[in-house]
């Protein structure tokens, strides 16, 4: 019997109405495209008349070609992450991000002084580099001359050594032929004197 008491409770819960929840949408503030995405970069190139490199029978008249240099991309930096120098304003006066590639570099006296000192250092380095290259080429030429002289000196020493050997051989042959033999009597066409020992 107790189970019958629960059945009406079930019906009562089924008859109850749930409160309707109404969601009110709040209008979002307008989103500036430049603060969310960087714009795409499109450049125009002007071509004059030219012959098609793929087909010599086709000539193009002058025309302009538009090329997308860089597609749009998401800007992952928020306005709070950036210093004020990287912020710009749109036509409505709201702050938007500026892409560093499209904004000029900030100029002050310190930056100009550093740029000028870098230019001076670069010109000095280039001048020294040219002087060093000239000295290096002179050194290479002197080294080549030294190697050539060394080879010629080595060849002359070898020749002088050969000449000394030949001269010594000639002198020894001359000395050997100018000395009379000690054991052999002189040969003559006259008869030997019987009284001579």
C-alpha positions as CSV (number, residue, x, y, z in Angstrom):
1,X,0.0,0.0,0.0
2,X,2.8,2.2,0.6
3,X,3.8,2.0,-3.0
4,X,0.5,3.6,-4.0
5,X,1.3,6.7,-2.1
6,X,4.5,7.3,-4.1
7,X,2.7,7.2,-7.4
8,X,0.8,10.4,-6.9
9,X,4.0,12.1,-5.9
10,X,5.4,11.1,-9.2
11,X,2.5,12.6,-11.0
12,X,2.9,15.8,-9.1
13,X,6.5,16.1,-10.0
14,X,5.7,15.5,-13.6
15,X,3.1,18.3,-13.6
16,X,5.5,20.9,-12.2
17,X,6.8,23.4,-14.7
18,X,10.4,24.4,-14.8
19,X,11.1,28.1,-14.9
20,X,12.1,29.3,-18.3
21,X,15.6,30.6,-18.4
22,X,16.0,33.5,-20.8
23,X,19.4,34.4,-22.0
24,X,20.0,37.9,-22.9
25,X,22.7,38.4,-25.4
26,X,24.9,41.4,-24.8
27,X,26.1,43.1,-27.9
28,X,29.9,42.6,-28.2
29,X,32.0,45.6,-28.8
30,X,33.0,46.0,-32.4
31,X,36.3,44.1,-33.1
32,X,38.9,46.0,-35.0
33,X,40.3,43.6,-37.6
34,X,43.7,45.3,-37.3
35,X,43.9,44.5,-33.6
36,X,43.1,40.8,-34.2
37,X,44.8,40.1,-37.5
38,X,47.6,41.7,-39.4
39,X,46.5,42.7,-42.9
40,X,47.8,41.0,-46.0
41,X,50.5,42.7,-48.0
42,X,49.7,43.1,-51.8
43,X,52.3,44.6,-54.1
44,X,51.8,45.7,-57.7
45,X,54.6,45.0,-60.2
46,X,54.6,46.7,-63.6
47,X,56.0,44.7,-66.5
48,X,56.7,46.1,-70.0
49,X,56.6,44.2,-73.2
50,X,58.4,40.9,-73.1
51,X,58.6,37.6,-74.8
52,X,57.3,34.6,-72.9
53,X,60.3,32.6,-71.7
54,X,58.3,29.4,-72.1
55,X,57.2,30.0,-75.7
56,X,59.1,32.2,-78.2
57,X,56.0,32.7,-80.2
58,X,54.1,34.5,-77.4
59,X,54.7,38.2,-76.5
60,X,53.1,39.8,-73.5
61,X,52.0,43.5,-73.7
62,X,52.8,45.7,-70.8
63,X,50.6,45.0,-67.8
64,X,50.5,45.1,-64.0
65,X,50.8,42.0,-61.9
66,X,49.5,42.0,-58.3
67,X,51.1,39.6,-55.9
68,X,50.2,38.8,-52.3
69,X,53.5,39.2,-50.6
70,X,52.3,38.1,-47.2
71,X,49.0,36.6,-46.2
72,X,47.0,37.7,-43.2
73,X,48.0,36.2,-39.9
74,X,46.7,36.3,-36.4
75,X,48.1,38.9,-34.0
76,X,48.9,37.0,-30.8
77,X,49.9,40.0,-28.8
78,X,47.4,42.0,-26.8
79,X,47.4,45.7,-26.2
80,X,48.6,45.2,-22.7
81,X,51.7,43.3,-23.8
82,X,53.0,46.1,-26.0
83,X,54.6,49.4,-25.3
84,X,52.7,52.4,-26.5
85,X,55.1,52.9,-29.4
86,X,53.7,49.8,-31.1
87,X,50.2,51.0,-30.8
88,X,48.4,53.0,-33.4
89,X,44.9,54.3,-33.7
90,X,42.3,53.7,-36.4
91,X,39.9,56.2,-38.0
92,X,37.6,55.9,-34.9
93,X,40.4,56.6,-32.5
94,X,40.5,53.1,-30.9
95,X,44.0,51.7,-30.3
96,X,45.1,49.0,-32.7
97,X,48.3,47.0,-33.1
98,X,50.9,48.1,-35.7
99,X,53.0,45.6,-37.5
100,X,56.6,46.5,-36.9
101,X,57.4,45.8,-40.6
102,X,55.1,48.7,-41.6
103,X,56.1,51.2,-39.0
104,X,59.1,53.4,-39.2
105,X,61.8,53.0,-36.5
106,X,61.6,55.5,-33.7
107,X,64.3,58.2,-34.1
108,X,66.0,60.1,-31.4
109,X,69.5,61.5,-30.8
110,X,70.8,58.3,-29.1
111,X,69.7,56.1,-32.0
112,X,71.0,58.5,-34.6
113,X,74.4,58.7,-32.8
114,X,74.6,54.8,-32.6
115,X,73.6,54.5,-36.3
116,X,76.3,57.0,-37.3
117,X,78.9,55.3,-35.1
118,X,78.0,52.0,-36.7
119,X,78.3,53.5,-40.2
120,X,81.7,54.9,-39.3
121,X,82.9,51.6,-37.9
122,X,81.6,49.8,-41.0
123,X,83.5,52.1,-43.4
124,X,86.7,51.7,-41.3
125,X,86.3,48.0,-41.3
126,X,85.8,48.0,-45.1
127,X,88.9,50.3,-45.6
128,X,91.0,48.0,-43.4
129,X,89.7,45.0,-45.2
130,X,90.7,46.4,-48.6
131,X,94.2,47.2,-47.2
132,X,94.5,43.8,-45.7
133,X,93.4,42.2,-49.0
134,X,96.1,44.2,-50.8
135,X,98.8,43.2,-48.3
136,X,97.6,39.6,-48.5
137,X,97.9,39.6,-52.3
138,X,101.4,41.1,-52.0
139,X,102.4,38.5,-49.5
140,X,101.0,35.7,-51.7
141,X,103.1,37.1,-54.6
142,X,106.2,37.3,-52.4
143,X,105.6,33.7,-51.2
144,X,105.3,32.5,-54.8
145,X,108.6,34.3,-55.7
146,X,110.3,32.8,-52.6
147,X,109.1,29.3,-53.6
148,X,110.4,29.9,-57.2
149,X,113.7,31.2,-55.9
150,X,114.1,28.2,-53.5
151,X,113.4,25.7,-56.4
152,X,115.9,27.5,-58.6
153,X,118.5,27.6,-55.7
154,X,118.0,23.8,-55.1
155,X,118.5,23.1,-58.8
156,X,121.7,25.3,-58.9
157,X,123.1,23.5,-55.8
158,X,122.5,20.1,-57.5
159,X,124.2,21.4,-60.7
160,X,127.1,22.8,-58.7
161,X,127.5,19.4,-56.8
162,X,127.5,17.6,-60.2
163,X,130.1,20.0,-61.5
164,X,132.3,19.5,-58.5
165,X,132.2,15.8,-58.9
166,X,133.1,16.1,-62.6
167,X,135.9,18.5,-61.8
168,X,137.3,16.2,-59.1
169,X,137.2,13.3,-61.5
170,X,139.0,15.3,-64.2
171,X,141.6,16.5,-61.8
172,X,142.3,13.1,-60.4
173,X,142.6,11.7,-64.0
174,X,145.0,14.5,-64.9
175,X,147.1,14.0,-61.8
176,X,147.2,10.3,-62.5
177,X,148.4,10.8,-66.0
178,X,151.0,13.4,-65.3
179,X,153.0,11.3,-62.7
180,X,155.5,8.9,-64.3
181,X,155.2,5.3,-63.1
182,X,157.9,4.5,-60.4
183,X,158.4,0.8,-61.2
184,X,158.4,0.9,-65.0
185,X,161.6,2.2,-66.7
186,X,161.2,4.8,-69.4
187,X,160.6,3.4,-72.8
188,X,162.8,4.7,-75.6
189,X,163.9,3.6,-79.0
190,X,167.6,3.7,-78.2
191,X,169.4,0.7,-76.9
192,X,170.2,0.6,-73.2
193,X,173.7,1.6,-72.2
194,X,175.6,-1.5,-70.9
195,X,177.3,0.5,-68.2
196,X,174.1,1.8,-66.7
197,X,172.7,-0.1,-63.8
